[in-house]
Amino acid sequence: MPTLTETPLEDLVRGAVELERTERGLVPHRLPARARAQNTDPQLAMAESQPAGVRLAFRTAATVLELDTIPTKRVYVGAPPRPDGVYDLVVDGEPVARGSAAGGDVLTIDMTTGAFGHEAGAPATVRFDGLAAGTKDVEVWLPHDETTVLVALRADAPVAPPDHTGRRTWLHHGSSISHGSNAATPTGTWPVVAARLGGVELVNLGFGGGALLDPFTARALRDTPADLVSVKIGINVVNTDLMRRRALGPAVHGFLDTIREGHPEVPLLVVTPLRCPLHEDTPGPLAPDLAALAEGRMGFVATGDPADVAAGRLTLRVVREELAGVVAERTASDPYLHLLEGPELYGEPDEAEHPLPDGLHPDAATHLLVGERFAGRAFGPGAPFAPR
């Protein structure tokens, strides 16, 4: 049996905004400490600690790797058990294996009351063996929807940080769909699919339930180095019933103003909401579908009244109109600002072949579809993110 040697982790993490050293290990965060201190929402606190788009990247001749982590398993009261998070192993750009870490902490969530309960557990080990001999570029993509404390990495050959690739960095912000909800693997979320097709390094600030135009998120986007920036706005603003039409335009202007303070001439793409029949014409708030839960499946319902749209309540159609107006107003003085309509990525013609399983989130095949379409519309010839 080969001898495995432990290697430090800090210089190998990619895609995180900040690393927190704790007594239990290294926690990758997707919001900086200042933003986390200003946040009061436990849903966002959970989402930003889930390492969507975060990976370990290194060069090695190792044929065996072991990664010790402390995963956090989520249990939703009344809902079917969730599968363990997935670790994707990518060698020289190609996915070659995947694994999961059993055990760890348990987070119990009651969606009907909003209550959270946490139980600490022990570390677990993910092992990859049988890797091809010779020096290679290796990435271990962490579970996109499972908070992960990094404890130790061991290998049977020296591990070093990767060479500089020269690839541009794409910084993206969005909702649970951008976070990767209902994708099967971390490399199967639509932003990762698009990033791999576009040949860029991804920093994913997609937060399940947390794309709410928070000023601290705008400052995180402002302060994170990037060559390309996109923001996908709308579904969470509607399904939380966060604001009325009067507030939306100014809030979006302020959000974009803050981003521009740090990225004045970076291509900036505003993406309107994908089609979601629940909220096309019905305002929020969103609620769990109790009938679906009783049948052992996850589902959601929109509880607002369409008649209230005339009084300023938001739907996805209203949000798209407002975002298009904001972008049109700003492009006169901002030639690097662009708009992408979400229904071009997933629209009404897609519903029959690719229905949303829970009424809200795309499945694994639809994540692939959205990622491929985004890559063509954002990174293709003449597109906003095409190389200058």
Backbone torsions as a table, in degrees:
resi	resn	phi	psi	omega
1	MET	NA	130.8	-176.0
2	PRO	-67.2	151.4	175.4
3	THR	-82.5	129.5	-179.3
4	LEU	-105.7	136.0	-178.9
5	THR	-115.5	135.4	180.0
6	GLU	-77.4	144.7	179.9
7	THR	-129.1	145.2	179.0
8	PRO	-62.1	148.2	-173.9
9	LEU	-98.0	-26.7	-167.8
10	GLU	-54.2	-41.6	-175.0
11	ASP	-82.3	2.0	-175.6
12	LEU	-106.1	-10.5	-173.6
13	VAL	-82.3	129.4	176.2
14	ARG	-123.9	147.3	175.8
15	GLY	91.6	-5.4	176.7
16	ALA	-94.7	149.6	175.1
17	VAL	-82.9	-32.4	-177.0
18	GLU	-155.7	148.1	175.2
19	LEU	-113.3	131.6	179.4
20	GLU	-111.5	121.7	176.3
21	ARG	-86.5	119.6	179.5
22	THR	-120.9	174.6	177.7
23	GLU	-62.8	-26.0	-176.8
24	ARG	-91.5	-18.4	-177.9
25	GLY	150.4	-160.5	-174.0
26	LEU	-101.2	124.0	-178.5
27	VAL	-106.7	115.7	173.4
28	PRO	-76.4	128.7	177.6
29	HIS	-113.5	150.9	176.1
30	ARG	-111.0	7.8	165.9
31	LEU	-133.6	143.4	179.8
32	PRO	-72.9	167.3	-175.4
33	ALA	-58.5	-38.4	-179.0
34	ARG	-62.0	-41.8	179.0
35	ALA	-68.0	-41.9	179.9
36	ARG	-62.1	-34.3	179.7
37	ALA	-69.3	-28.3	-179.0
38	GLN	-88.1	-12.7	-178.5
39	ASN	-82.7	138.9	177.6
40	THR	-118.7	6.7	-173.4
41	ASP	-101.0	113.6	-179.8
42	PRO	-63.2	-28.3	177.4
43	GLN	-63.9	-45.4	179.3
44	LEU	-68.3	-38.1	177.4
45	ALA	-59.1	-40.6	177.4
46	MET	-67.5	-45.6	-174.1
47	ALA	-64.8	-42.1	-175.9
48	GLU	-70.5	-22.1	178.4
49	SER	-85.2	-8.5	175.3
50	GLN	-84.2	123.3	-164.8
51	PRO	-83.6	56.7	176.5
52	ALA	-61.4	125.9	179.9
53	GLY	80.5	-1.5	-177.6
54	VAL	-91.3	137.2	-179.1
55	ARG	-147.0	157.5	167.6
56	LEU	-91.5	131.3	-178.5
57	ALA	-129.0	131.8	-177.0
58	PHE	-163.5	165.6	172.8
59	ARG	-108.9	137.3	-178.1
60	THR	-163.4	158.5	170.3
61	ALA	-102.1	11.5	-175.8
62	ALA	-62.9	147.2	172.0
63	THR	-109.2	-9.8	177.9
64	VAL	-133.4	133.0	176.4
65	LEU	-130.7	141.1	171.3
66	GLU	-131.2	131.2	178.7
67	LEU	-121.7	119.5	174.8
68	ASP	-92.9	129.0	178.4
69	THR	-139.0	165.8	167.9
70	ILE	-116.8	98.4	178.2
71	PRO	-80.5	157.7	172.7
72	THR	-112.9	113.7	179.0
73	LYS	-87.1	133.7	178.5
74	ARG	-97.7	134.4	175.3
75	VAL	-121.9	118.7	178.0
76	TYR	-97.7	122.7	-177.1
77	VAL	-59.1	125.2	177.5
78	GLY	85.5	-8.1	-178.3
79	ALA	-101.5	160.1	178.6
80	PRO	-65.2	154.7	-179.9
81	PRO	-60.0	143.9	177.7
82	ARG	-86.6	146.6	174.9
83	PRO	-70.5	156.5	174.7
84	ASP	-62.3	148.8	175.4
85	GLY	-62.7	155.6	-174.4
86	VAL	-111.8	138.4	171.8
87	TYR	-107.0	122.6	178.8
88	ASP	-99.7	129.4	175.8
89	LEU	-100.9	122.1	-179.4
90	VAL	-119.4	126.2	-179.3
91	VAL	-120.4	124.0	-178.8
92	ASP	49.2	41.9	174.6
93	GLY	85.8	-2.7	-177.0
94	GLU	-117.2	129.8	174.4
95	PRO	-64.0	130.2	-177.3
96	VAL	-124.1	-20.2	-178.0
97	ALA	-163.5	163.9	173.4
98	ARG	-147.1	157.6	-179.5
99	GLY	-152.1	177.9	178.5
100	SER	-139.8	160.4	178.6
101	ALA	-115.0	113.9	177.0
102	ALA	-79.0	162.8	177.9
103	GLY	81.3	-153.6	-178.5
104	GLY	89.2	-164.2	-179.9
105	ASP	-79.2	161.9	177.0
106	VAL	-127.3	125.4	176.6
107	LEU	-111.2	117.1	-180.0
108	THR	-100.1	129.0	-175.2
109	ILE	-125.5	128.1	174.3
110	ASP	-105.0	104.9	-175.7
111	MET	-69.1	-20.4	-179.4
112	THR	-78.8	-25.2	-179.1
113	THR	-115.3	-17.0	-176.1
114	GLY	81.3	8.1	-177.4
115	ALA	-77.1	142.6	177.4
116	PHE	-120.1	139.0	172.3
117	GLY	-132.2	140.2	-174.1
118	HIS	-126.6	132.8	177.1
119	GLU	-127.1	123.3	-177.3
120	ALA	-75.5	147.1	178.9
121	GLY	-136.1	-172.0	-174.7
122	ALA	-96.7	158.9	176.0
123	PRO	-63.2	158.5	177.0
124	ALA	-131.3	163.7	-176.5
125	THR	-121.7	132.4	171.0
126	VAL	-107.3	125.7	-175.9
127	ARG	-118.2	132.8	172.3
128	PHE	-121.2	124.3	176.8
129	ASP	-132.8	175.2	-178.8
130	GLY	75.1	19.1	177.3
131	LEU	-66.8	151.4	179.5
132	ALA	-63.8	146.2	177.9
133	ALA	-70.0	160.7	177.9
134	GLY	97.8	158.4	-178.7
135	THR	-69.1	136.7	-174.4
136	LYS	-152.2	159.1	173.5
137	ASP	-90.3	124.8	-174.7
138	VAL	-121.5	138.7	170.9
139	GLU	-128.1	136.1	170.6
140	VAL	-115.1	105.9	-179.6
141	TRP	-82.9	126.0	-177.5
142	LEU	-78.8	157.1	-179.6
143	PRO	-57.3	127.9	-174.6
144	HIS	-71.4	-20.8	-173.7
145	ASP	-124.8	26.5	-177.3
146	GLU	-140.0	108.4	177.6
147	THR	-50.0	131.9	-170.6
148	THR	-134.7	120.1	171.6
149	VAL	-93.1	124.5	179.4
150	LEU	-85.8	122.6	-175.7
151	VAL	-104.1	-50.6	-176.9
152	ALA	-162.5	148.3	172.5
153	LEU	-122.9	128.9	178.3
154	ARG	-124.7	147.3	179.8
155	ALA	-149.0	161.0	179.7
156	ASP	-94.9	16.2	174.0
157	ALA	-155.0	160.2	-179.3
158	PRO	-57.6	146.8	179.5
159	VAL	-119.7	133.6	-179.4
160	ALA	-134.5	152.6	175.0
161	PRO	-56.4	152.4	-177.0
162	PRO	-71.4	159.3	172.6
163	ASP	-66.2	154.9	176.8
164	HIS	-66.7	126.5	-174.5
165	THR	-86.5	-23.3	-174.7
166	GLY	78.7	-0.1	179.6
167	ARG	-73.0	148.3	177.5
168	ARG	-72.5	153.9	178.2
169	THR	-99.7	125.3	177.4
170	TRP	-105.9	120.4	179.0
171	LEU	-104.6	119.9	-176.0
172	HIS	-125.3	141.6	175.9
173	HIS	-128.0	138.2	177.1
174	GLY	-170.4	-161.4	-173.1
175	SER	-95.7	-159.4	179.0
176	SER	-61.3	-28.4	179.1
177	ILE	-66.9	-42.8	174.2
178	SER	-68.8	-34.4	176.6
179	HIS	-60.7	-36.5	177.4
180	GLY	120.3	15.2	-177.6
181	SER	-55.2	131.3	-180.0
182	ASN	75.2	-0.1	168.2
183	ALA	-71.4	150.5	-174.1
184	ALA	-85.1	-27.4	-175.1
185	THR	-142.0	160.6	-179.7
186	PRO	-65.5	-30.8	176.7
187	THR	-85.3	-0.2	178.2
188	GLY	-100.1	0.0	174.3
189	THR	-70.5	149.1	-172.0
190	TRP	-62.5	-37.1	177.8
191	PRO	-63.1	-36.5	178.7
192	VAL	-69.8	-40.8	175.7
193	VAL	-57.0	-47.1	-178.9
194	ALA	-66.2	-40.6	-178.8
195	ALA	-64.0	-41.7	-179.8
196	ARG	-66.3	-40.3	177.7
197	LEU	-68.9	-33.3	-179.1
198	GLY	-84.7	-7.3	178.4
199	GLY	66.9	39.4	-178.2
200	VAL	-124.6	163.3	174.1
201	GLU	-91.7	125.4	-174.5
202	LEU	-95.4	136.4	162.6
203	VAL	-121.2	110.8	-171.5
204	ASN	-102.1	109.5	173.7
205	LEU	-104.9	44.8	170.5
206	GLY	-86.8	125.7	-174.1
207	PHE	-123.1	119.7	177.0
208	GLY	-55.9	117.6	-179.6
209	GLY	73.7	6.7	-169.7
210	GLY	-122.6	15.6	176.0
211	ALA	-90.9	78.9	-167.9
212	LEU	-122.3	22.3	177.5
213	LEU	60.0	30.9	177.9
214	ASP	-65.8	134.6	178.5
215	PRO	-58.7	-34.9	-179.7
216	PHE	-68.0	-29.3	174.9
217	THR	-70.6	-40.9	176.8
218	ALA	-60.0	-40.5	179.1
219	ARG	-67.7	-34.9	175.9
220	ALA	-63.6	-41.5	176.0
221	LEU	-64.3	-41.6	178.5
222	ARG	-58.9	-40.6	-170.0
223	ASP	-93.5	-3.2	-179.7
224	THR	-92.9	122.7	-179.4
225	PRO	-58.5	136.8	-178.6
226	ALA	-161.6	152.0	173.1
227	ASP	-100.8	-20.4	-178.2
228	LEU	-143.3	140.3	-179.6
229	VAL	-135.2	137.0	171.8
230	SER	-135.7	148.1	177.6
231	VAL	-133.0	126.8	179.5
232	LYS	-109.9	113.0	-167.5
233	ILE	-121.7	138.6	166.2
234	GLY	144.0	-53.4	-170.5
235	ILE	-63.9	-39.9	-179.7
236	ASN	-73.0	-33.0	176.9
237	VAL	-62.2	-36.3	178.7
238	VAL	-77.2	-49.4	-170.1
239	ASN	-77.7	-9.5	169.0
240	THR	-96.0	-5.2	-175.7
241	ASP	52.9	47.1	-168.9
242	LEU	-73.4	-37.4	-173.0
243	MET	-152.2	174.5	177.3
244	ARG	-106.5	170.8	-174.9
245	ARG	-57.5	-36.9	-179.2
246	ARG	-57.1	-35.3	-175.8
247	ALA	-88.2	-22.1	-170.5
248	LEU	-64.9	-50.6	-177.1
249	GLY	-58.5	-52.8	177.8
250	PRO	-59.4	-36.8	179.4
251	ALA	-65.0	-40.7	178.0
252	VAL	-66.6	-43.3	175.6
253	HIS	-55.4	-47.1	-179.3
254	GLY	-63.8	-39.5	178.5
255	PHE	-61.2	-47.6	-179.8
256	LEU	-68.4	-36.7	176.8
257	ASP	-58.1	-44.1	-179.1
258	THR	-64.6	-44.7	177.9
259	ILE	-58.7	-42.6	-177.7
260	ARG	-66.5	-22.6	176.1
261	GLU	-60.5	-34.4	-179.3
262	GLY	-99.6	-19.1	-175.9
263	HIS	-135.0	66.6	-170.9
264	PRO	-65.3	-30.8	-176.8
265	GLU	-125.8	18.1	177.1
266	VAL	-80.1	138.0	173.3
267	PRO	-55.1	126.3	-175.6
268	LEU	-124.7	118.7	-175.1
269	LEU	-111.3	120.6	174.7
270	VAL	-95.6	123.1	-177.6
271	VAL	-110.2	123.8	178.3
272	THR	-79.8	169.2	-174.1
273	PRO	-64.5	141.5	166.8
274	LEU	-60.5	160.8	176.6
275	ARG	-65.8	135.6	175.0
276	CYS	-144.6	102.9	-174.4
277	PRO	-53.2	-31.1	179.8
278	LEU	-54.4	-40.0	-169.5
279	HIS	-120.0	10.8	177.8
280	GLU	-58.7	-44.3	-176.7
281	ASP	-128.6	3.5	-179.3
282	THR	-118.8	122.9	179.5
283	PRO	-68.5	170.3	172.3
284	GLY	-82.1	-172.5	8.7
285	PRO	-80.1	160.3	175.4
286	LEU	-82.2	148.8	177.6
287	ALA	-141.8	154.2	174.2
288	PRO	-61.3	143.4	174.7
289	ASP	-83.0	101.8	-174.8
290	LEU	-65.1	-31.1	178.1
291	ALA	-66.8	-39.7	177.5
292	ALA	-65.6	-42.5	178.6
293	LEU	-61.0	-37.9	179.2
294	ALA	-64.4	-24.9	177.9
295	GLU	-91.8	3.4	178.0
296	GLY	81.0	25.1	177.8
297	ARG	-134.3	159.5	-178.6
298	MET	-90.2	138.4	177.1
299	GLY	-160.8	164.5	-177.8
300	PHE	-137.0	157.9	176.1
301	VAL	-135.5	147.9	173.4
302	ALA	-91.6	131.0	-172.2
303	THR	-107.8	0.2	-179.3
304	GLY	-78.1	173.5	-179.1
305	ASP	-109.2	119.1	178.8
306	PRO	-55.2	-25.7	179.5
307	ALA	-65.4	-20.2	-178.2
308	ASP	-80.4	-6.9	178.8
309	VAL	-60.6	-37.5	179.9
310	ALA	-62.0	-24.7	179.7
311	ALA	-94.1	5.4	174.4
312	GLY	111.4	-2.0	176.3
313	ARG	-65.6	148.7	-172.9
314	LEU	-97.2	139.9	166.5
315	THR	-126.0	174.2	179.5
316	LEU	-65.8	-35.1	177.1
317	ARG	-62.4	-42.1	179.4
318	VAL	-64.8	-44.1	-179.8
319	VAL	-60.1	-43.8	179.4
320	ARG	-61.1	-40.5	177.7
321	GLU	-61.7	-45.5	-178.6
322	GLU	-65.0	-43.8	-179.6
323	LEU	-64.7	-41.1	178.1
324	ALA	-61.6	-38.7	178.7
325	GLY	-67.0	-41.8	179.0
326	VAL	-62.2	-47.0	-178.4
327	VAL	-65.0	-42.8	179.3
328	ALA	-60.6	-39.2	179.8
329	GLU	-66.8	-37.0	-173.9
330	ARG	-83.8	-25.7	-173.5
331	THR	-66.7	-19.4	177.0
332	ALA	-60.4	-32.0	179.7
333	SER	-114.5	1.4	-177.7
334	ASP	-134.4	87.7	-177.2
335	PRO	-69.9	-10.1	-178.5
336	TYR	-97.2	6.0	-179.8
337	LEU	-96.8	137.5	-176.1
338	HIS	-139.6	159.8	179.0
339	LEU	-121.8	136.3	172.0
340	LEU	-126.7	121.2	-179.9
341	GLU	-77.3	125.4	-177.6
342	GLY	-55.8	-38.3	178.8
343	PRO	-62.9	-12.7	171.7
344	GLU	-71.2	-23.7	178.4
345	LEU	-90.4	-39.0	174.7
346	TYR	-151.8	111.5	-175.3
347	GLY	-128.7	-172.5	-176.5
348	GLU	-56.1	-39.0	179.5
349	PRO	-64.8	-17.2	-177.6
350	ASP	-86.6	-12.8	-170.3
351	GLU	-63.0	-38.2	-176.3
352	ALA	-68.3	-44.6	-177.2
353	GLU	-82.0	-30.1	-176.3
354	HIS	-129.8	64.9	179.0
355	PRO	-65.8	153.2	178.0
356	LEU	-81.8	115.5	-170.8
357	PRO	-57.4	-39.3	-179.4
358	ASP	-105.1	10.6	-179.3
359	GLY	85.8	-4.4	-172.5
360	LEU	-133.8	-41.4	-171.5
361	HIS	-112.5	142.4	175.7
362	PRO	-72.6	153.9	175.9
363	ASP	-85.3	-175.2	-174.2
364	ALA	-61.1	-43.4	-179.6
365	ALA	-64.7	-35.6	-178.9
366	THR	-74.0	-33.4	172.5
367	HIS	-57.7	-43.3	178.6
368	LEU	-61.6	-44.7	179.5
369	LEU	-60.3	-47.8	-178.9
370	VAL	-63.8	-42.3	179.1
371	GLY	-62.3	-41.8	179.1
372	GLU	-65.4	-42.0	179.7
373	ARG	-67.0	-41.0	178.4
374	PHE	-62.7	-42.5	179.8
375	ALA	-58.3	-42.3	179.5
376	GLY	-67.6	-39.8	-175.8
377	ARG	-83.9	-20.2	-179.1
378	ALA	-104.0	-39.7	-173.4
379	PHE	-105.5	-9.4	-176.6
380	GLY	-70.2	174.0	-179.2
381	PRO	-56.4	128.7	179.1
382	GLY	77.2	-0.5	-178.7
383	ALA	-81.5	166.5	-175.3
384	PRO	-56.9	-33.9	-177.0
385	PHE	-101.5	10.0	176.5
386	ALA	-63.3	144.7	179.1
387	PRO	-54.8	136.3	177.9
388	ARG	-73.1	NA	NA
